[in-house]
Amino acid sequence: MELMKQHAVELTRELSAGLEIRLRHLIDKKYNAHNNMEFLTVADLMRILDMSEPTILSLCHDPNFPAKKVGGKWRINRRQFEEWWQNQIDEES
């Protein structure tokens, strides 16, 4: 019985280590994919700016904001957004 418990503990450790490695891989993959994306979505901007969806959609309708509607969904050019954001900060200074 003690041997079975020992095997169960070892198996649990191996599974936990394997799951942790897989989880880290998935997080890294998602993080890297997100950082390398050329375009952002409304959901991305909601997370980045900590703003509500109506606020982001309002920005998307602003002609000075770097957003385009593609296939019924808003897409925001990452580089242009970063430039726009820097300009907003500079204007406030």
Secondary structure, 3 states (H helix, E strand, C coil): CHHHHHHHHHHHHHHHHHHHHHHHHHHHHHHHHHHHCCEECHHHHHHHHCCCHHHHHHHHHCCCCCEEEECCEEEEEHHHHHHHHHHHHHHHC
